[in-house]
Amino acid sequence: MKTRVITAIIALIIFVPLLIIGGIPLTIFTSLLGAIAIGELLYMKKRLLVSFEAIFSFLAVIVTILPNNFWLMLPANNLFQRQSLLYFFIAVILIVTVLTNNRLSFDDAGSLVLGVFYIGFGFHYFLQARSDNWMSFVFGLIIVWSTDSFAYIFGRRFGKHKLIPKVSPNKTWEGSVGGTIIATIIATIFAVLFKINPQFNVFQIIFVALLLSIAGQFGDLIESALKRFYGVKDSGNILPGHGGILDRFDSMLFVMPLLVLFGVS
């Protein structure tokens, strides 16, 4: 527990100022997080981190993460556009399946490409949400953190009925529902007090907060299913006591894209 608390304090000291500053420092840091996260996927799949498929997976995920304004600074040439580069990197990963006589199988390549989209666009919209509207971004953070915290508290105190035991044996329906209700209340109060988006009335805010809280829990469960499939306890060990980047950002990767999709940010 001591290690977990120390890690959390150090992470907050680094993370919170970068969130406040935003811009290039946060973009660089977020790209690094994405690269580490795709590295964790390679680790879970027991693939080498120094290989053609790993290098091009790193490049593909960073290209996906970079914000739109970065691409607007480049010449108007398709060679430099996100889609073209992303397709090129994915094509190289597929070519590796041929050149290595299926040492990297098509299934392996497919899981890496899916990981690039899952991690890359999750962190891309994390940056976009921060850039679009600071208060809406904090609204998303509140939903993720309060859902996680109160689901744990309610689960420990009242949990009796397992949510999906084959995926995450410690999660309960009581924790899930309790976390969602409290997170929705806290996030709604925050949104009303700080008027995060005048276009949304209180009922729409409640609806969005509820959906985002549920989405965040699905993000958590999906990452749990991924770890269980590969037979690992944590996605990595870069954060002592907390696991890996995917362990800490699994909910964010689902909540932030939806925050932008719903037009809250």
N, C-alpha and C positions, 0 to 999 in steps of 0.2 A: 504493500500500500504506500509506503514511504517513497519508493522509486516512482510509482505512478503519479503521486502528487508532485514530486520534484520535476518530472518530465512535463507535466501539464503546465506548471508555472513557467518553466523555461520556454515552452512552446508558445504560450500566451504572450510572453515578453517579446518574442520575435514576431509572432503572427499579427497581433493587434496593431502595432505601429504601421506595419506594411499595409494592413487593410485600410487604415486611416489615410496613409499617404497615397495609396493607389498608384495609377500610372505605370511607368516603366519598371520601377522596383517590384511592384506586385506582379506585373506580367512575367518578369524574369523568375521570381520566386514560384509562381504558379506553374510555369513551364517546367521548372525543376521538379515540382511535386508530381506533375503528370509523367515525366520521364521516370521518376522513381516508381510510380504506380505501375507503369507498363513493365518495368523491371521486376516488380513483385509478381506480376502475372507470369512472366518468363520463369521466375524462381519457382512458383507453384507448379508450373508445367515441367520443371526440371530441365529447362533449356539453358544453354550457355549465354551469359550476358555479353560475351565478346564473340559475336558471330554475325554473319550477314543479316539474318532475320532479325536479330536483336537491334543492330545498328539502324536498320531501316524502320523498325517499329518505333524506336526512339524518335527518329526524324519525323515520321508520320504523325505521331501523337503531338509533337511540338508544333508542327504546321497546323494541326487542327485546333490547338489551344489558342494560338496567337489571335489577338483581337482584330476586328475588321479594319480599324483605322491603320493598323500596321500595313495591310495590303494596299490601302489607298495611297500610301506614300510611294509605292513601287510603280515603275512604268506600266502603262496599260497594255501589257503583253500577256497572252494566255500562259506563256511559259512561267510567269511569276505569280500566277493566281493560285489560290489555295486548292481548288479542285484539281487542277492539272498536276501540281506537285504531289498531292495526296494520292492521286491515281498512279503516278509514277512510282512512288514508294511501295504502294500495295502491289503493283505489277512486279516489282523486283522481288518482293517476298514470295510471290507465286512462282517466279522464275527459279528461285532457290530450290523449290520442291523438285524441279526437273534436274537441276545441276547436281543435286546431292543424292540422286536416286532414292528419293522419298525418305532420306534421313529426317528431313522436315516434310511431314505428310501434308496433304491438302487439308485434312482436319486440323492439323497444327496451325497451318497458315490461316485457316478460317477463324480459329479462335483468337489469333493475334490481331487480325483485321477487326473482328468484333470488339476486341479489347481497345483498339485504337479509337473506334467510334464511341464506345462507352465511356472511356476515360477522357479522351480528347474533347469531345463536345460537352461533357459534364463540366470540365474545368474551363472550357471556352465560355460557357454561359455563366459560370461563376464570375469570370472577369467582366462579362457584359452587364450582368446584374449590378455589380459594384460600380461600373462606369455610368450606367443609366441613371440610377437614383440611389443615393446613399441610404436614405431612410427605408426604402423598400428592400434594399439588400440586408439591412439590419433586421427587418421584419422576417426575412427568410432565415437568417441565423437564429433568431429567437425561436422560431418554429422548430428548427432542427435540434437545438440544444435543450429546449424545455421539453420537447417530446421524449428525447433520450433520457433526460434526468428523471422526469416524473414517471415514465414507464418503468424505470428501474425501481423507484420508490414504491409505486403502487404494486409492482410485481412482487417485491420483497415482503410487503405488508399484507397484501390481500390475494396474491396469486395462487390459484388452485387448479385452473384449467389451462393446459398447455396450448399454445398458439399453433405452432407447427413443429412438433417435437423432433421429427426426422431432419429438419433443417437447423433449428436452433432450440435445443431442449430446455433452455432456461427461460425463454420468453413465454409469457402467459397472456390470455385474453384480458384479464383484469389489468395487467400492466399496460397493454397496448391501448385499451379503451381509456384508462385513466390518464395516460400520457397525452393522448390525442385531445381529450376534453380540456385538460389544464393548459396545454400548449395553445389551443384555439382561443381560450379565454385571454391568456396573457398577450398573444399576438394581436388579437382584436383590440384590446385596450390600448396597446402601443400604437396600432394603426390609426385609431380614432384620435388619440391625444396628439399625435404628430402629423396627422393628415397626410399620410404617405402617398395617397393618390386621390385627388378630389373627384375623379370619375367614378370611384367605387363608393357605394353606400354601405352601411354597416352590415347588412345582410349578405351582400356580395363578399365583403371582407371575411365574414365568418365562414362562408362557403369555401372561399379560396384557402383560408387557413386550415380548415378541416381537411381538404383534399391534399394540401402540401404536407400536413402532418402524416397522413396515411401513406403518401408517396415516399416520404422519408423512411418510414418503417419498411416499406417494400425494398428500398435501396439497401437497407441494412440486411434484410432477409436474403436478398439476391447474393450479396457478398458472402453471407454465411453459407448459402448453398454452394457457392463457388469453392470456398475453403473445404467444405465437407466433401465435395466431389474430388478434389485433389488430395484430400487426406492431410491437411495441415491445420494447426490450431490458429495461427495468425498469418496474415498475408506477408508479413515481414517483421523485422525486429529493429527498425530504425528508431522507433519511439519506445524505449524501455518501459514496460508496464502497460503499454497501450497497443503494441503490435506495429503494424505498418501504416503507410499512407492510406491504402484502401480501407483499412479498418477504421480510420478516423474520418474519412471523407465519403464513405459509401452513401450516406443519406444526402449529403450535399450534391453528389453527382446526379441525383434524381430531382431534388427540390429546386435547384437554381435554374435548370432549363425550363421547368414548369412555371417558375416565377416570371420568366421572360415571356413564355408562351401565353400566359394569362393576361399579359399586359400590365402587371402590377409594377414592374420596374420601369 
